[in-house]
Every structure is written in structure tokens, then in C-alpha cells.
Amino acid sequence: MSFSDNAVQGIRRPPPAMAVAGWLREQAGVARLTAEVVREDATAVECRALGAKLRAAATHLLVLGSGTFTWEPTDTAPVADVHPIDDIVAKALSAGDLSPVAALDADVCRNLRVTGRAPWQVLAGATETAAIAVDSAVMEAPYGVTYHLASWRIG
């Protein structure tokens, strides 16, 4: 994993999302990646403000976080039911309009182990006034962990 063509200085053990971002940077052949780790308890206002800051500075954004986590060690099959929060996120990502995601409650998301709430709210701030073309949007929930994947073009 690396964040630029030079070694990363001062990072002993990055959070898993940063490791994935570094791996994706290498796969895409991008020369440099600047990472922002968003606190899980960041407020929606703080997240949207960071998104606005990133909008002014970034040409590409990679946002990582998962949806609900309902798996228990006794489960042996995928969970068929999707939580309403995951439906909200999936529809927002498919429509290219994150205003419903910007309103997600931090406490409810924390109780459902949704790690994507703060990053998605940052993305909402970064794309607030943008025209978005959705290339693809997928939601899967293998073994009780919901993942959302979307590819957008802005402009």
C-alpha cells in the first residue's frame, strides 16, 4: 500500500480504509493520493464542511465506508432483509443525490455499525451543487454486511 510514488512517512498501521485506498491508487496508476480520515462521530455539519473543502481541492474522490452490519457468528447464510438505511443510501447513490444521506442520524448509524455515514456525508458536501452522472450503483449484503459501490462522473 502506498499513497504516492514515494514511501508514506509516519504511518505505522493505517486504518483499513486507508489501506484499501492505497491499494486502489496503485491499481489505478495514480501518482499521488491524499487521504482524509473522517471521525465516526463527526457531525453532519462537520462532514459537509469537509466535503466543501475537498470539492475546492480535489479532482477525484474515493469514499470508503460500509452500510449496516447485522451478521452474528451463528449465521451461516446471507441476510435477505435490507435495513431502511441501506435502502436510503442505495437510492441516493443510484440517483446521484445525497441529500437523503446528509440527513442520516449518527446515533442510529452507530448502533447499526454503519461506517459509511460520515464519509457519505462528506461526499454530500463535496457534490452538493454538482451535476452528477451515475455510471453504476450496486448494493450487496453478503453475510449481513451491506456494501454500496457507485461510480459517478461530475460535470
C-alpha positions in Angstrom: 0.0 0.0 0.0 1.2 3.5 -0.7 -0.2 6.9 -1.1 2.3 8.3 -3.5 5.2 7.1 -5.6 7.4 7.7 -2.5 7.1 5.8 0.8 4.5 7.0 3.3 6.2 8.7 6.2 5.0 8.3 9.8 2.1 5.9 9.3 2.7 2.6 11.2 -0.7 1.0 10.9 -3.2 2.8 8.7 -7.0 2.3 9.2 -8.3 -0.4 6.9 -10.0 2.1 4.6 -6.6 3.9 4.0 -5.0 0.5 3.2 -7.7 -0.1 0.6 -7.3 3.4 -0.8 -3.6 2.9 -1.2 -4.1 -0.4 -2.9 -6.6 1.2 -5.3 -4.3 4.1 -6.0 -1.6 1.6 -7.1 -4.1 -0.4 -9.2 -5.3 2.8 -11.0 -1.8 4.0 -11.6 -2.5 7.3 -9.8 0.7 9.1 -8.9 -0.5 10.7 -5.6 -3.3 10.2 -3.1 -4.1 12.5 -0.2 -6.2 10.7 2.5 -8.7 12.3 4.9 -9.9 10.1 7.7 -13.3 11.3 9.0 -14.1 10.7 12.6 -17.1 8.3 13.0 -18.6 10.8 15.4 -18.2 13.8 13.2 -21.5 15.8 12.9 -23.3 16.1 9.6 -22.3 19.8 9.5 -18.6 19.0 10.0 -18.8 16.3 7.3 -20.4 18.6 4.8 -17.9 21.4 5.5 -15.1 19.0 4.9 -16.8 17.9 1.7 -17.0 21.6 0.5 -13.3 21.9 1.3 -12.4 18.8 -0.7 -14.6 20.0 -3.6 -12.4 23.0 -3.9 -9.2 21.0 -3.9 -9.8 17.6 -5.4 -10.2 16.3 -9.0 -11.2 12.8 -7.9 -12.7 11.4 -4.7 -12.7 7.9 -3.4 -15.1 7.4 -0.5 -15.0 4.3 1.6 -17.5 3.0 4.2 -20.0 0.2 4.7 -23.7 0.1 5.3 -25.4 -1.9 8.1 -23.7 -4.8 9.8 -26.1 -7.4 11.1 -24.1 -10.5 10.9 -23.8 -12.7 14.0 -21.3 -15.5 14.5 -24.2 -18.1 14.4 -25.4 -17.0 10.9 -24.4 -19.3 8.1 -26.2 -17.7 5.2 -26.5 -14.2 3.8 -29.1 -11.9 5.4 -32.0 -11.4 3.0 -33.5 -8.3 4.6 -32.1 -4.9 3.9 -32.3 -2.2 6.5 -34.2 1.0 5.6 -30.9 3.0 6.0 -29.3 0.8 3.3 -32.3 1.5 1.0 -31.8 5.2 1.6 -28.1 5.0 0.7 -28.7 2.8 -2.3 -31.4 5.0 -3.8 -29.3 8.2 -3.1 -26.2 6.7 -4.8 -28.2 5.4 -7.7 -29.8 8.9 -8.2 -26.6 10.9 -7.7 -28.4 12.9 -5.0 -27.0 12.5 -1.5 -29.3 14.9 0.3 -31.2 12.0 2.0 -27.8 10.6 3.2 -26.9 14.1 4.6 -29.8 13.7 7.0 -28.8 10.2 8.4 -28.7 10.2 12.2 -25.3 9.5 13.6 -26.5 7.6 16.7 -28.8 5.3 14.6 -25.9 4.6 12.2 -23.5 3.9 15.0 -26.0 1.4 16.6 -26.3 -0.4 13.2 -22.4 -0.3 12.8 -22.8 1.8 9.6 -19.2 3.0 8.9 -20.2 4.9 5.8 -22.4 7.6 7.3 -19.7 10.2 7.9 -17.8 9.6 4.6 -21.1 9.7 2.6 -22.0 13.0 4.3 -18.6 14.3 3.3 -19.4 13.2 -0.3 -22.8 15.0 0.1 -20.9 18.2 0.9 -18.5 17.7 -2.0 -21.2 17.2 -4.6 -23.9 19.5 -3.2 -24.2 21.7 -6.2 -22.7 19.4 -8.9 -24.4 17.8 -11.8 -23.8 14.1 -11.4 -23.9 11.3 -14.0 -24.2 7.9 -12.4 -22.2 5.3 -14.2 -23.2 2.4 -11.9 -24.5 1.8 -8.4 -24.7 -1.6 -6.7 -25.7 -2.8 -3.2 -24.9 -6.2 -1.9 -25.3 -7.7 1.6 -23.3 -10.9 1.9 -23.4 -12.4 5.3 -25.1 -9.5 6.9 -22.7 -6.7 5.9 -24.1 -4.3 3.4 -21.7 -2.8 0.8 -22.5 0.0 -1.6 -20.5 0.7 -4.7 -21.1 3.6 -7.0 -19.2 5.3 -9.8 -20.1 8.8 -10.7 -18.9 11.5 -13.1 -19.3 15.1 -12.1 -19.8 17.9 -14.6 
